[in-house]
Amino acid sequence: MKIEVVYPGRIKNSFAKEGFEEYLKRLNRFFKLSIVSIPSCRSSDRKRCVEEESKKLLKYIGSREFILLDVEGKELNTSEFSQFIGKHLDSARDLTFVVGGVYGVSAEVKKRSDLSLSLSRMTFTHSITLMILAEQLYRAAKILSGQPYDH
């Protein structure tokens, strides 16, 4: 199974980047993981940025299934998230996670997603969102492999 994470822009916080990269190294034992950064919008026009970045995201994804990380999405606890990842492992289906831009994503992206998933009802920066996603993927991998997760 391959997992891909797609997001606009780059990780700006050095501490979050270090944490994200550490979890990526750990995850490579379990999954083939790729990270794709698309160019972010440089305009101060919120609506324009949402539309521009959403079009780029959809163009990159094409017809593939994807999971949108969205504050309004479905919440799963760690056990449920592990089971979700496990089902994809069992079926050998690839997973693509999409993190929206600074101002979110268009209604079209939300409609087109196969699952809208919330990491929390709180809003996080992209950098923190990516680090939390990587940590939860790592936690799921450890749980699924029967290994203890270090707290």
Secondary structure, DSSP 8 states (H G I E B T S, - for coil): -EEEEEEES----HHHHHHHHHHHHHHTTTSEEEEEEE-----S-HHHHHHHHHHHHHHHHTT---EEEEEEEEE--HHHHHHHHHHHHHHT--EEEEE-BTTB--HHHHHH-SEEEES-SS---HHHHHHHHHHHHHHHHHHHTT-----
